[in-house]
Amino acid sequence: ANYENDFGLWTAINGTIPIGNKFENKFQISPRWLDNSTDFNQFIIHELIGYKFNKHLSFYQGYAWSTYYIPRFIREQRPYNDLVISHNVDKLSFEHRFRLEERFIQDVDGVSVRARYKLKGLYPIGKSKKWSLVFFDELFFNLNSPNNGPHSGLDQNRVYAGILRKLTDNFS
């Protein structure tokens, strides 16, 4: 009954910098447009340091800096932890990401804690594997209700489909 449907355009530049065999540094720069892709609404920078236990299991400590512009300017800082489980089924790669965020939102009294779960699929196109179809579904749950902040419970369900272009092994 109370939901919003808004077509948006989200772009992302992703990079990975290996640090030895087990550690890696990841980043993402993501400008976003809403209101049927007409209004610049958000800019996010993510930085993560991760440890790869094996080829299927990784843990990351991350930080996101975010600014919102519509309906008014708001800053948010977000330290978070990710647990990532990945596996393949034929050519299709799957990734399960479990995230716990501590959100420090401008004009909100206290810390908003949010849990997220994302199921992502990647299907390479062609033999070079430079292009891929990508899709995901991500659920967001607020775990508390700080004053002037988000209310506890289901926050969002994001469904995404798009195209990924791999420029190098570590940059897309």
Number of C-alpha atoms within 10 A of each C-alpha: 3 3 7 7 7 10 12 16 15 16 12 15 12 15 17 16 14 14 12 7 9 13 16 17 17 18 20 17 16 16 17 17 17 16 14 11 14 11 14 17 19 19 17 17 17 17 17 20 19 21 17 15 11 10 10 12 15 19 20 21 16 20 19 19 16 18 19 16 13 13 7 8 11 14 15 16 18 19 17 19 19 20 17 19 17 16 14 12 7 7 10 14 15 19 18 19 18 18 20 20 22 16 19 19 20 15 12 15 13 15 17 22 20 21 19 19 19 19 17 19 20 21 18 18 14 9 7 8 11 15 18 18 15 18 17 17 14 17 16 18 18 19 18 15 16 15 13 12 18 17 15 15 14 14 17 14 14 11 13 12 13 11 14 18 13 15 10 9 10 12 14 16
